[in-house]
């Protein structure tokens, strides 16, 4: 369990309070030498918060380290090394193949971890759906556009899995209704 302080409220203890988010985000942002504009943008990213929060919300061992590593991998995927993270045909088996670098957890509640990963997957597949024509024009591989993934089937499965797990704190970070409309990279980053 985390050694960072927990905030309490009238409804109880939060597993991922703002102080924990700040304590992880700030040093990772410094390590990536983010400017103030980039820092402000990514600080408010539901994707970044969800990645950092999931190990805490699932009560994983080494939650801080896991959150830091997942946040670092995410930041790499949207910055200069982004081409290394682009989709490839050999990763088109399942939507979770694309998330394998963000799916390493030590212990924890498997259902909460699954919900977090399903929210990320839902965001990603919706992002691919939005980008089908643009990616086709650029000659960029897109598993939805290539027909490797059945968009409607995947979305239905992910939504079902998300809705079957009760985790109100996660829902406040990235709700099932908001997550499909959020850009993976966040505003200011090219897709």
N, CA and C atoms as a LAMMPS dump frame, in Angstrom:
ITEM: TIMESTEP
0
ITEM: NUMBER OF ATOMS
573
ITEM: BOX BOUNDS ff ff ff
-5.0000000000000000e+02 5.0000000000000000e+02
-5.0000000000000000e+02 5.0000000000000000e+02
-5.0000000000000000e+02 5.0000000000000000e+02
ITEM: ATOMS id mol type element x y z
1 1 1 N 0.844 -1.189 0
2 1 2 C 0 0 0
3 1 3 C 0.879 1.239 0
4 2 1 N 0.396 2.262 -0.557
5 2 2 C 1.147 3.504 -0.706
6 2 3 C 1.548 4.099 0.636
7 3 1 N 2.7 4.734 0.621
8 3 2 C 3.146 5.452 1.813
9 3 3 C 2.734 6.911 1.77
10 4 1 N 2.166 7.352 0.622
11 4 2 C 1.731 8.747 0.503
12 4 3 C 0.477 8.971 1.337
13 5 1 N 0.32 10.187 1.804
14 5 2 C -0.834 10.536 2.649
15 5 3 C -2.135 10.405 1.884
16 6 1 N -3.166 10.042 2.588
17 6 2 C -4.497 9.939 2.002
18 6 3 C -5.35 11.092 2.509
19 7 1 N -6.2 11.618 1.63
20 7 2 C -7.113 12.68 2.018
21 7 3 C -8.409 12.05 2.485
22 8 1 N -9.01 12.628 3.497
23 8 2 C -10.294 12.123 3.955
24 8 3 C -11.366 13.157 3.682
25 9 1 N -12.561 12.688 3.541
26 9 2 C -13.701 13.564 3.322
27 9 3 C -14.871 13.008 4.121
28 10 1 N -16.01 13.652 4.001
29 10 2 C -17.199 13.21 4.723
30 10 3 C -17.609 11.807 4.313
31 11 1 N -17.244 11.393 3.105
32 11 2 C -17.641 10.065 2.639
33 11 3 C -16.549 9.024 2.845
34 12 1 N -15.416 9.396 3.381
35 12 2 C -14.38 8.413 3.674
36 12 3 C -13.052 8.748 3.049
37 13 1 N -12.164 7.772 3.07
38 13 2 C -10.809 7.94 2.576
39 13 3 C -10.737 7.679 1.084
40 14 1 N -10.078 8.564 0.383
41 14 2 C -9.838 8.367 -1.041
42 14 3 C -8.6 7.504 -1.202
43 15 1 N -8.639 6.6 -2.16
44 15 2 C -7.477 5.769 -2.444
45 15 3 C -6.467 6.496 -3.333
46 16 1 N -6.951 7.485 -4.095
47 16 2 C -6.082 8.254 -4.98
48 16 3 C -6.413 9.743 -4.851
49 17 1 N -6.02 10.341 -3.727
50 17 2 C -6.3 11.769 -3.522
51 17 3 C -5.401 12.649 -4.392
52 18 1 N -5.739 13.904 -4.464
53 18 2 C -4.981 14.881 -5.259
54 18 3 C -3.513 14.941 -4.815
55 19 1 N -3.257 14.784 -3.529
56 19 2 C -1.869 14.829 -3.045
57 19 3 C -1.05 13.675 -3.614
58 20 1 N -1.658 12.525 -3.778
59 20 2 C -0.947 11.382 -4.369
60 20 3 C -0.677 11.65 -5.849
61 21 1 N -1.69 12.167 -6.546
62 21 2 C -1.504 12.512 -7.962
63 21 3 C -0.363 13.515 -8.124
64 22 1 N -0.362 14.566 -7.318
65 22 2 C 0.7 15.579 -7.395
66 22 3 C 2.059 14.957 -7.098
67 23 1 N 2.1 14.086 -6.098
68 23 2 C 3.36 13.462 -5.698
69 23 3 C 3.963 12.556 -6.751
70 24 1 N 3.142 12.045 -7.646
71 24 2 C 3.639 11.209 -8.744
72 24 3 C 3.843 12.043 -9.998
73 25 1 N 2.862 12.875 -10.323
74 25 2 C 2.928 13.647 -11.567
75 25 3 C 4.128 14.59 -11.591
76 26 1 N 4.347 15.345 -10.531
77 26 2 C 5.412 16.354 -10.524
78 26 3 C 6.789 15.78 -10.831
79 27 1 N 7.246 14.728 -10.143
80 27 2 C 8.582 14.224 -10.464
81 27 3 C 8.67 13.594 -11.859
82 28 1 N 7.587 12.96 -12.317
83 28 2 C 7.624 12.388 -13.667
84 28 3 C 7.67 13.515 -14.698
85 29 1 N 6.885 14.563 -14.5
86 29 2 C 6.911 15.716 -15.414
87 29 3 C 8.303 16.35 -15.433
88 30 1 N 8.945 16.449 -14.275
89 30 2 C 10.308 16.995 -14.219
90 30 3 C 11.276 16.099 -14.969
91 31 1 N 11.135 14.79 -14.812
92 31 2 C 12.024 13.85 -15.5
93 31 3 C 11.901 13.981 -17.011
94 32 1 N 10.707 14.329 -17.491
95 32 2 C 10.476 14.511 -18.926
96 32 3 C 10.743 15.944 -19.384
97 33 1 N 11.223 16.782 -18.474
98 33 2 C 11.573 18.175 -18.78
99 33 3 C 10.416 18.921 -19.466
100 34 1 N 9.221 18.742 -18.913
101 34 2 C 8.039 19.388 -19.488
102 34 3 C 8.058 20.883 -19.229
103 35 1 N 7.639 21.633 -20.238
104 35 2 C 7.475 23.07 -20.032
105 35 3 C 6.141 23.294 -19.31
106 36 1 N 5.889 24.515 -18.896
107 36 2 C 4.685 24.815 -18.113
108 36 3 C 3.401 24.498 -18.87
109 37 1 N 3.371 24.799 -20.17
110 37 2 C 2.172 24.548 -20.971
111 37 3 C 1.884 23.044 -21.074
112 38 1 N 2.912 22.28 -21.359
113 38 2 C 2.757 20.827 -21.476
114 38 3 C 2.358 20.218 -20.128
115 39 1 N 2.992 20.697 -19.087
116 39 2 C 2.673 20.218 -17.746
117 39 3 C 1.215 20.483 -17.396
118 40 1 N 0.735 21.671 -17.676
119 40 2 C -0.651 22.033 -17.368
120 40 3 C -1.621 21.161 -18.156
121 41 1 N -1.312 20.933 -19.417
122 41 2 C -2.175 20.127 -20.27
123 41 3 C -2.237 18.679 -19.779
124 42 1 N -1.091 18.103 -19.504
125 42 2 C -1.057 16.692 -19.112
126 42 3 C -1.501 16.474 -17.668
127 43 1 N -1.351 17.492 -16.842
128 43 2 C -1.808 17.385 -15.462
129 43 3 C -3.306 17.124 -15.414
130 44 1 N -4.045 17.698 -16.341
131 44 2 C -5.499 17.557 -16.367
132 44 3 C -5.99 16.431 -17.27
133 45 1 N -5.093 15.658 -17.834
134 45 2 C -5.47 14.567 -18.728
135 45 3 C -6.108 13.404 -17.961
136 46 1 N -7.356 13.056 -18.293
137 46 2 C -7.981 11.899 -17.641
138 46 3 C -7.222 10.596 -17.921
139 47 1 N -6.589 10.502 -19.08
140 47 2 C -5.818 9.294 -19.41
141 47 3 C -4.631 9.181 -18.447
142 48 1 N -3.879 10.256 -18.286
143 48 2 C -2.727 10.241 -17.381
144 48 3 C -3.164 9.916 -15.951
145 49 1 N -4.229 10.561 -15.495
146 49 2 C -4.71 10.303 -14.127
147 49 3 C -5.179 8.865 -13.954
148 50 1 N -5.882 8.345 -14.949
149 50 2 C -6.358 6.964 -14.877
150 50 3 C -5.186 5.988 -14.794
151 51 1 N -4.162 6.227 -15.601
152 51 2 C -2.975 5.365 -15.556
153 51 3 C -2.318 5.379 -14.181
154 52 1 N -2.206 6.55 -13.606
155 52 2 C -1.575 6.663 -12.289
156 52 3 C -2.479 6.148 -11.176
157 53 1 N -3.772 6.327 -11.323
158 53 2 C -4.717 5.958 -10.258
159 53 3 C -4.993 4.471 -10.163
160 54 1 N -5.007 3.778 -11.279
161 54 2 C -5.444 2.377 -11.283
162 54 3 C -4.723 1.501 -10.262
163 55 1 N -3.396 1.542 -10.145
164 55 2 C -2.765 0.676 -9.141
165 55 3 C -3.158 1.031 -7.7
166 56 1 N -3.476 2.28 -7.461
167 56 2 C -3.922 2.688 -6.122
168 56 3 C -5.353 2.225 -5.878
169 57 1 N -6.212 2.438 -6.859
170 57 2 C -7.613 2.076 -6.709
171 57 3 C -7.791 0.566 -6.597
172 58 1 N -6.886 -0.184 -7.207
173 58 2 C -6.925 -1.647 -7.125
174 58 3 C -6.169 -2.174 -5.91
175 59 1 N -5.56 -1.261 -5.153
176 59 2 C -4.779 -1.614 -3.957
177 59 3 C -3.635 -2.59 -4.287
178 60 1 N -2.918 -2.266 -5.358
179 60 2 C -1.784 -3.083 -5.785
180 60 3 C -0.584 -2.85 -4.87
181 61 1 N 0.275 -3.837 -4.814
182 61 2 C 1.575 -3.654 -4.162
183 61 3 C 2.389 -2.737 -5.081
184 62 1 N 3.277 -1.966 -4.511
185 62 2 C 4.149 -1.087 -5.302
186 62 3 C 3.349 -0.128 -6.181
187 63 1 N 2.242 0.377 -5.667
188 63 2 C 1.357 1.241 -6.464
189 63 3 C 2.088 2.481 -6.98
190 64 1 N 2.918 3.086 -6.151
191 64 2 C 3.624 4.302 -6.568
192 64 3 C 4.561 4.021 -7.738
193 65 1 N 5.321 2.954 -7.63
194 65 2 C 6.267 2.603 -8.701
195 65 3 C 5.519 2.252 -9.978
196 66 1 N 4.457 1.481 -9.835
197 66 2 C 3.663 1.095 -10.997
198 66 3 C 3.081 2.328 -11.678
199 67 1 N 2.515 3.241 -10.898
200 67 2 C 1.943 4.467 -11.449
201 67 3 C 3.011 5.278 -12.185
202 68 1 N 4.173 5.387 -11.616
203 68 2 C 5.273 6.148 -12.21
204 68 3 C 5.699 5.524 -13.551
205 69 1 N 5.85 4.212 -13.577
206 69 2 C 6.26 3.521 -14.804
207 69 3 C 5.189 3.65 -15.884
208 70 1 N 3.933 3.468 -15.516
209 70 2 C 2.849 3.572 -16.5
210 70 3 C 2.728 5.002 -17.038
211 71 1 N 2.876 5.969 -16.163
212 71 2 C 2.827 7.361 -16.591
213 71 3 C 4.002 7.667 -17.528
214 72 1 N 5.174 7.159 -17.206
215 72 2 C 6.34 7.354 -18.069
216 72 3 C 6.145 6.742 -19.448
217 73 1 N 5.601 5.524 -19.495
218 73 2 C 5.342 4.875 -20.789
219 73 3 C 4.319 5.671 -21.592
220 74 1 N 3.299 6.174 -20.908
221 74 2 C 2.29 6.993 -21.581
222 74 3 C 2.921 8.258 -22.163
223 75 1 N 3.727 8.956 -21.372
224 75 2 C 4.36 10.18 -21.854
225 75 3 C 5.278 9.888 -23.049
226 76 1 N 5.986 8.762 -23.016
227 76 2 C 6.816 8.395 -24.168
228 76 3 C 5.953 8.176 -25.412
229 77 1 N 4.765 7.613 -25.216
230 77 2 C 3.899 7.282 -26.352
231 77 3 C 3.294 8.504 -27.036
232 78 1 N 3.363 9.66 -26.399
233 78 2 C 2.775 10.857 -27.015
234 78 3 C 3.819 11.918 -27.346
235 79 1 N 5.07 11.631 -27.06
236 79 2 C 6.121 12.613 -27.33
237 79 3 C 7.022 12.143 -28.477
238 80 1 N 8.263 12.572 -28.509
239 80 2 C 9.172 12.313 -29.62
240 80 3 C 9.278 10.841 -30.021
241 81 1 N 9.32 9.882 -29.076
242 81 2 C 9.424 8.477 -29.497
243 81 3 C 8.095 7.873 -29.966
244 82 1 N 7.072 8.715 -30.152
245 82 2 C 5.731 8.24 -30.502
246 82 3 C 5.707 7.201 -31.631
247 83 1 N 6.494 7.36 -32.699
248 83 2 C 6.438 6.353 -33.772
249 83 3 C 6.717 4.919 -33.294
250 84 1 N 7.481 4.76 -32.238
251 84 2 C 7.746 3.422 -31.711
252 84 3 C 6.491 2.799 -31.095
253 85 1 N 5.509 3.635 -30.777
254 85 2 C 4.279 3.177 -30.132
255 85 3 C 3.105 3.071 -31.098
256 86 1 N 3.301 3.435 -32.364
257 86 2 C 2.217 3.334 -33.326
258 86 3 C 1.765 1.886 -33.48
259 87 1 N 0.495 1.701 -33.813
260 87 2 C -0.071 0.371 -34.014
261 87 3 C 0.638 -0.346 -35.161
262 88 1 N 0.748 -1.663 -35.007
263 88 2 C 1.34 -2.513 -36.043
264 88 3 C 0.41 -3.701 -36.267
265 89 1 N 0.405 -4.245 -37.46
266 89 2 C -0.47 -5.395 -37.729
267 89 3 C -0.248 -6.575 -36.783
268 90 1 N 0.982 -6.783 -36.315
269 90 2 C 1.243 -7.923 -35.427
270 90 3 C 0.664 -7.731 -34.022
271 91 1 N 0.114 -6.558 -33.71
272 91 2 C -0.506 -6.29 -32.413
273 91 3 C -2.024 -6.272 -32.501
274 92 1 N -2.569 -6.75 -33.585
275 92 2 C -3.999 -6.622 -33.819
276 92 3 C -4.813 -7.791 -33.278
277 93 1 N -4.214 -8.669 -32.505
278 93 2 C -4.956 -9.798 -31.956
279 93 3 C -6.127 -9.343 -31.096
280 94 1 N -5.846 -8.545 -30.077
281 94 2 C -6.898 -7.983 -29.237
282 94 3 C -6.546 -6.532 -28.946
283 95 1 N -7.539 -5.801 -28.505
284 95 2 C -7.317 -4.399 -28.164
285 95 3 C -6.311 -4.293 -27.008
286 96 1 N -6.214 -5.321 -26.188
287 96 2 C -5.309 -5.285 -25.043
288 96 3 C -3.845 -5.517 -25.431
289 97 1 N -3.601 -6.051 -26.628
290 97 2 C -2.212 -6.173 -27.096
291 97 3 C -1.547 -4.798 -27.163
292 98 1 N -2.334 -3.783 -27.523
293 98 2 C -1.806 -2.426 -27.624
294 98 3 C -1.504 -1.821 -26.252
295 99 1 N -2.09 -2.379 -25.209
296 99 2 C -1.919 -1.822 -23.854
297 99 3 C -0.952 -2.632 -22.988
298 100 1 N -0.261 -3.578 -23.563
299 100 2 C 0.555 -4.503 -22.767
300 100 3 C 1.604 -3.796 -21.896
301 101 1 N 2.138 -2.678 -22.36
302 101 2 C 3.15 -1.964 -21.566
303 101 3 C 2.537 -1.218 -20.384
304 102 1 N 1.215 -1.101 -20.386
305 102 2 C 0.51 -0.389 -19.311
306 102 3 C -0.304 -1.358 -18.456
307 103 1 N -0.049 -2.641 -18.61
308 103 2 C -0.878 -3.657 -17.959
309 103 3 C -0.115 -4.508 -16.959
310 104 1 N 0.977 -3.991 -16.426
311 104 2 C 1.775 -4.746 -15.464
312 104 3 C 1.449 -4.254 -14.055
313 105 1 N 0.855 -5.131 -13.262
314 105 2 C 0.455 -4.8 -11.897
315 105 3 C 0.886 -5.928 -10.977
316 106 1 N 1.277 -5.587 -9.765
317 106 2 C 1.651 -6.588 -8.763
318 106 3 C 0.507 -6.689 -7.759
319 107 1 N -0.206 -7.795 -7.809
320 107 2 C -1.334 -7.996 -6.906
321 107 3 C -2.467 -7.054 -7.231
322 108 1 N -3.317 -6.826 -6.244
323 108 2 C -4.421 -5.896 -6.411
324 108 3 C -5.708 -6.581 -6.836
325 109 1 N -6.757 -5.808 -6.855
326 109 2 C -8.086 -6.276 -7.23
327 109 3 C -8.147 -6.375 -8.754
328 110 1 N -8.189 -7.601 -9.257
329 110 2 C -8.161 -7.839 -10.704
330 110 3 C -9.336 -7.18 -11.414
331 111 1 N -10.478 -7.085 -10.759
332 111 2 C -11.651 -6.472 -11.396
333 111 3 C -11.449 -4.961 -11.584
334 112 1 N -10.863 -4.308 -10.605
335 112 2 C -10.606 -2.867 -10.721
336 112 3 C -9.524 -2.616 -11.778
337 113 1 N -8.5 -3.45 -11.796
338 113 2 C -7.464 -3.334 -12.831
339 113 3 C -8.094 -3.503 -14.204
340 114 1 N -8.954 -4.51 -14.355
341 114 2 C -9.617 -4.756 -15.635
342 114 3 C -10.465 -3.547 -16.044
343 115 1 N -11.18 -2.966 -15.099
344 115 2 C -11.995 -1.783 -15.411
345 115 3 C -11.107 -0.648 -15.927
346 116 1 N -9.989 -0.407 -15.247
347 116 2 C -9.073 0.644 -15.697
348 116 3 C -8.537 0.376 -17.092
349 117 1 N -8.135 -0.864 -17.349
350 117 2 C -7.622 -1.217 -18.668
351 117 3 C -8.712 -1.146 -19.735
352 118 1 N -9.932 -1.519 -19.37
353 118 2 C -11.048 -1.428 -20.319
354 118 3 C -11.377 0.027 -20.651
355 119 1 N -11.292 0.913 -19.673
356 119 2 C -11.499 2.337 -19.948
357 119 3 C -10.427 2.86 -20.909
358 120 1 N -9.175 2.465 -20.68
359 120 2 C -8.094 2.864 -21.58
360 120 3 C -8.326 2.294 -22.976
361 121 1 N -8.728 1.024 -23.033
362 121 2 C -8.978 0.378 -24.324
363 121 3 C -10.137 1.04 -25.051
364 122 1 N -11.19 1.401 -24.319
365 122 2 C -12.331 2.076 -24.932
366 122 3 C -11.892 3.417 -25.526
367 123 1 N -11.085 4.148 -24.781
368 123 2 C -10.574 5.41 -25.294
369 123 3 C -9.759 5.175 -26.563
370 124 1 N -8.899 4.182 -26.532
371 124 2 C -8.012 3.918 -27.654
372 124 3 C -8.784 3.498 -28.9
373 125 1 N -9.735 2.587 -28.749
374 125 2 C -10.468 2.109 -29.917
375 125 3 C -11.343 3.223 -30.495
376 126 1 N -11.884 4.073 -29.647
377 126 2 C -12.661 5.223 -30.139
378 126 3 C -11.751 6.216 -30.857
379 127 1 N -10.543 6.388 -30.363
380 127 2 C -9.559 7.245 -31.013
381 127 3 C -9.221 6.691 -32.399
382 128 1 N -9.022 5.37 -32.499
383 128 2 C -8.761 4.758 -33.803
384 128 3 C -9.946 4.952 -34.749
385 129 1 N -11.162 4.805 -34.229
386 129 2 C -12.353 4.995 -35.064
387 129 3 C -12.399 6.425 -35.618
388 130 1 N -12.115 7.406 -34.767
389 130 2 C -12.103 8.806 -35.21
390 130 3 C -11.039 9.056 -36.28
391 131 1 N -9.926 8.316 -36.19
392 131 2 C -8.772 8.565 -37.056
393 131 3 C -8.735 7.717 -38.324
394 132 1 N -9.744 6.897 -38.593
395 132 2 C -9.693 5.963 -39.722
396 132 3 C -9.326 6.664 -41.021
397 133 1 N -10.051 7.692 -41.391
398 133 2 C -9.806 8.366 -42.682
399 133 3 C -8.471 9.104 -42.691
400 134 1 N -8.164 9.785 -41.598
401 134 2 C -6.891 10.504 -41.512
402 134 3 C -5.713 9.54 -41.607
403 135 1 N -5.794 8.421 -40.884
404 135 2 C -4.712 7.435 -40.926
405 135 3 C -4.587 6.815 -42.318
406 136 1 N -5.715 6.555 -42.957
407 136 2 C -5.697 5.994 -44.31
408 136 3 C -4.982 6.966 -45.254
409 137 1 N -5.29 8.247 -45.143
410 137 2 C -4.662 9.256 -46.005
411 137 3 C -3.158 9.349 -45.76
412 138 1 N -2.746 9.134 -44.512
413 138 2 C -1.32 9.198 -44.162
414 138 3 C -0.593 7.88 -44.437
415 139 1 N -1.344 6.822 -44.751
416 139 2 C -0.73 5.508 -44.93
417 139 3 C -0.309 4.886 -43.611
418 140 1 N -0.954 5.304 -42.546
419 140 2 C -0.634 4.845 -41.189
420 140 3 C -1.559 3.674 -40.822
421 141 1 N -0.991 2.61 -40.281
422 141 2 C -1.793 1.443 -39.913
423 141 3 C -2.769 1.789 -38.785
424 142 1 N -4.014 1.384 -38.974
425 142 2 C -5.07 1.602 -37.992
426 142 3 C -5.861 0.294 -37.922
427 143 1 N -5.868 -0.395 -36.776
428 143 2 C -6.531 -1.703 -36.701
429 143 3 C -8.032 -1.658 -36.965
430 144 1 N -8.698 -0.553 -36.665
431 144 2 C -10.123 -0.432 -36.974
432 144 3 C -10.287 -0.246 -38.476
433 145 1 N -9.527 0.666 -39.051
434 145 2 C -9.59 0.93 -40.483
435 145 3 C -9.161 -0.263 -41.328
436 146 1 N -8.24 -1.069 -40.811
437 146 2 C -7.756 -2.247 -41.534
438 146 3 C -8.731 -3.423 -41.427
439 147 1 N -9.749 -3.286 -40.57
440 147 2 C -10.705 -4.373 -40.391
441 147 3 C -10.247 -5.459 -39.422
442 148 1 N -9.109 -5.228 -38.762
443 148 2 C -8.61 -6.214 -37.796
444 148 3 C -9.456 -6.222 -36.523
445 149 1 N -10.044 -5.074 -36.2
446 149 2 C -10.896 -4.961 -35.015
447 149 3 C -12.301 -4.564 -35.442
448 150 1 N -13.282 -5.242 -34.872
449 150 2 C -14.682 -4.893 -35.099
450 150 3 C -15.057 -3.853 -34.048
451 151 1 N -15.112 -2.611 -34.481
452 151 2 C -15.323 -1.495 -33.563
453 151 3 C -16.554 -1.688 -32.678
454 152 1 N -17.698 -1.973 -33.262
455 152 2 C -18.943 -2.089 -32.488
456 152 3 C -18.878 -3.239 -31.486
457 153 1 N -18.329 -4.348 -31.888
458 153 2 C -18.219 -5.509 -31.001
459 153 3 C -17.28 -5.224 -29.825
460 154 1 N -16.153 -4.615 -30.119
461 154 2 C -15.184 -4.291 -29.068
462 154 3 C -15.775 -3.286 -28.087
463 155 1 N -16.405 -2.246 -28.594
464 155 2 C -16.997 -1.227 -27.726
465 155 3 C -18.062 -1.849 -26.824
466 156 1 N -18.917 -2.695 -27.376
467 156 2 C -19.972 -3.341 -26.573
468 156 3 C -19.364 -4.186 -25.46
469 157 1 N -18.32 -4.951 -25.785
470 157 2 C -17.664 -5.79 -24.771
471 157 3 C -17.008 -4.935 -23.689
472 158 1 N -16.294 -3.898 -24.096
473 158 2 C -15.612 -3.035 -23.129
474 158 3 C -16.611 -2.319 -22.227
475 159 1 N -17.67 -1.787 -22.803
476 159 2 C -18.677 -1.089 -22.002
477 159 3 C -19.311 -2.034 -20.981
478 160 1 N -19.599 -3.251 -21.383
479 160 2 C -20.165 -4.235 -20.447
480 160 3 C -19.19 -4.485 -19.297
481 161 1 N -17.934 -4.733 -19.618
482 161 2 C -16.935 -5.018 -18.585
483 161 3 C -16.739 -3.834 -17.64
484 162 1 N -16.76 -2.633 -18.191
485 162 2 C -16.606 -1.421 -17.371
486 162 3 C -17.782 -1.274 -16.412
487 163 1 N -18.975 -1.468 -16.921
488 163 2 C -20.178 -1.242 -16.109
489 163 3 C -20.394 -2.304 -15.033
490 164 1 N -19.741 -3.45 -15.158
491 164 2 C -19.947 -4.504 -14.161
492 164 3 C -19.061 -4.352 -12.93
493 165 1 N -18.17 -3.372 -12.936
494 165 2 C -17.276 -3.166 -11.793
495 165 3 C -17.589 -1.819 -11.152
496 166 1 N -17.892 -1.854 -9.883
497 166 2 C -18.208 -0.628 -9.148
498 166 3 C -16.928 -0.033 -8.566
499 167 1 N -16.567 1.135 -9.055
500 167 2 C -15.402 1.865 -8.54
501 167 3 C -15.661 3.359 -8.761
502 168 1 N -16.472 3.962 -7.877
503 168 2 C -16.853 5.368 -8.063
504 168 3 C -15.671 6.329 -8.185
505 169 1 N -14.594 6.055 -7.474
506 169 2 C -13.442 6.957 -7.553
507 169 3 C -12.829 6.935 -8.957
508 170 1 N -12.798 5.762 -9.592
509 170 2 C -12.303 5.659 -10.965
510 170 3 C -13.271 6.354 -11.922
511 171 1 N -14.568 6.183 -11.685
512 171 2 C -15.577 6.807 -12.547
513 171 3 C -15.454 8.329 -12.548
514 172 1 N -15.031 8.904 -11.433
515 172 2 C -14.853 10.359 -11.366
516 172 3 C -13.635 10.809 -12.176
517 173 1 N -12.655 9.95 -12.295
518 173 2 C -11.447 10.275 -13.063
519 173 3 C -11.713 10.162 -14.559
520 174 1 N -12.366 9.075 -14.947
521 174 2 C -12.616 8.8 -16.37
522 174 3 C -13.911 8.011 -16.491
523 175 1 N -15.01 8.703 -16.74
524 175 2 C -16.301 8.022 -16.817
525 175 3 C -16.491 7.344 -18.17
526 176 1 N -17.334 6.353 -18.179
527 176 2 C -17.616 5.602 -19.402
528 176 3 C -18.228 6.488 -20.484
529 177 1 N -18.897 7.551 -20.102
530 177 2 C -19.489 8.447 -21.102
531 177 3 C -18.483 9.463 -21.645
532 178 1 N -17.512 9.845 -20.846
533 178 2 C -16.518 10.837 -21.278
534 178 3 C -15.324 10.215 -21.989
535 179 1 N -14.913 9.032 -21.568
536 179 2 C -13.667 8.444 -22.064
537 179 3 C -13.648 8.249 -23.585
538 180 1 N -14.768 7.92 -24.251
539 180 2 C -14.704 7.767 -25.719
540 180 3 C -14.429 9.067 -26.464
541 181 1 N -14.691 10.199 -25.845
542 181 2 C -14.526 11.49 -26.523
543 181 3 C -13.174 12.142 -26.265
544 182 1 N -12.403 11.592 -25.357
545 182 2 C -11.101 12.168 -24.998
546 182 3 C -10.05 11.671 -25.989
547 183 1 N -9.172 12.574 -26.412
548 183 2 C -8.076 12.177 -27.291
549 183 3 C -6.99 11.516 -26.446
550 184 1 N -6.457 10.391 -26.913
551 184 2 C -5.42 9.657 -26.189
552 184 3 C -4.247 10.58 -25.861
553 185 1 N -3.797 11.312 -26.844
554 185 2 C -2.624 12.165 -26.674
555 185 3 C -2.924 13.443 -25.915
556 186 1 N -4.173 13.809 -25.83
557 186 2 C -4.52 15.046 -25.178
558 186 3 C -4.435 16.209 -26.152
559 187 1 N -4.975 17.351 -25.781
560 187 2 C -4.942 18.519 -26.67
561 187 3 C -3.5 18.982 -26.856
562 188 1 N -3.202 19.462 -28.043
563 188 2 C -1.859 19.993 -28.288
564 188 3 C -0.888 18.969 -28.847
565 189 1 N -1.304 17.696 -28.9
566 189 2 C -0.428 16.66 -29.462
567 189 3 C -1.04 16.153 -30.749
568 190 1 N -0.203 15.963 -31.746
569 190 2 C -0.677 15.444 -33.018
570 190 3 C -0.957 13.959 -32.867
571 191 1 N -2.06 13.5 -33.469
572 191 2 C -2.4 12.076 -33.381
573 191 3 C -1.584 11.242 -34.321
